[in-house]
Amino acid sequence: MAEHGRILITGGAGYIGSVLTAFLLERGYSLSLLDQNPLAESVKRKAWKPGQLRTFYGDISDMSLVRSSMENVETVIYLAGVSDGRQGRKQPRHTLKVNVEAFEAFTDICVENKCSRFFFASTFGVYGNGYDIPLHESLTPRPAEPYSRSKLMAENILRVRQSHFKDVVVLRLAMVYGDSPRLKEEFIVNRLILDAARKGYIRIIGGAQRRPQIHVRDVARVFEELLHTQTGETGYQLFNVGQCNPSLEEIAREILDAGRGALTVFHQPPAAETDSFILDSGSWREFSGLNFKYDIGYAIDEFFTKKIDDAEVPVSFTEASYV
């Protein structure tokens, strides 16, 4: 994959990053990785040629480290920073510092080093809670909390700097699910499947509310698609990227129908009216032609057949009930 040059993945040891890093290493890409946490050994072993993987461990705000990681880099895949709304609400100032201030300084160094392409993982949360129609890229963003506001600010920084790059592509990702060496158990689909496997029941609040979803392995495939696809123009491209828009009830039903055993679903009424979100990913599908391969059924198999809470055998049950 030498024609792509070296790729820097920030946040490359995280939930999405570790899956993406392994995926690209297996396909022969030369990678540099910048993360404050060490890369899982299972991912490191995917490198199969000398010098294929360079690792830089430290804070994304350390500009000396950033400069070191930029050596011979042609493409940046930016996953670093505060990565979910819960953490953003708890630490709004830290979120601004990392997701906006450090990001802006990082892009300055990219410009200095004449990086050619910049791919940025944003969130569908930038649309906010005010729309009752499918969320399309043409809608005006109305982020409602610190995390999504920080992502929109980072998008705008890239928009201002777009002329310095051959390609800038922003992906407003759906909620991500699926197994990873750096698992995020709190994400909705993961949480429901793991509760089913560990406890034998699922508790959902409401149930009708829809949440756009995409499997982490398909996120990796999306980024690889960008690596060997020319956008056709120099500048700024923006895409919503999601696989499906299930309700919590539909997710619970799919886990139940997988036949993994004695599973009960408890319903709890919401304390207030809950919003639904439907992400329109038609522009991405038209642009890329990429078909998603992994679904919630695949994730159910992942979690029920791996070691859960250090169990030595796959989790299994014998019958199912639904209440």
Buried (B, 14 or more C-beta within 10 A) or exposed (E): BEEBBBBBBBBBBBBBBBBBBBBBBEEEBBBBBBBBEEBBEEBBEBBEEEEBBBBBBBBBBBBEBBEBBBEEBBBBBBBBBBBBBEBBEEBBEBBBBBBBEBBBBBBBBBEEBEBBBBBBBBBBBBBBBEBEEBBBBEBEBBBBBBBBBBBBBBBEBBEEBBEBBBBBBBBBBBBBBBBBBBBBEEBBBBBBBBBBBEEBBBBBEBBEBBBBBBBBBBBBBBBBBBBEBEBEEEBBBBBBBBBBBBBBBBBBBBBBEBEBBEBBBEBEEEEEEBBBBBBBBEBBBEBBEBEBEBBBEBBBBBBBBEEBEEEEEBBEBEEBEEE
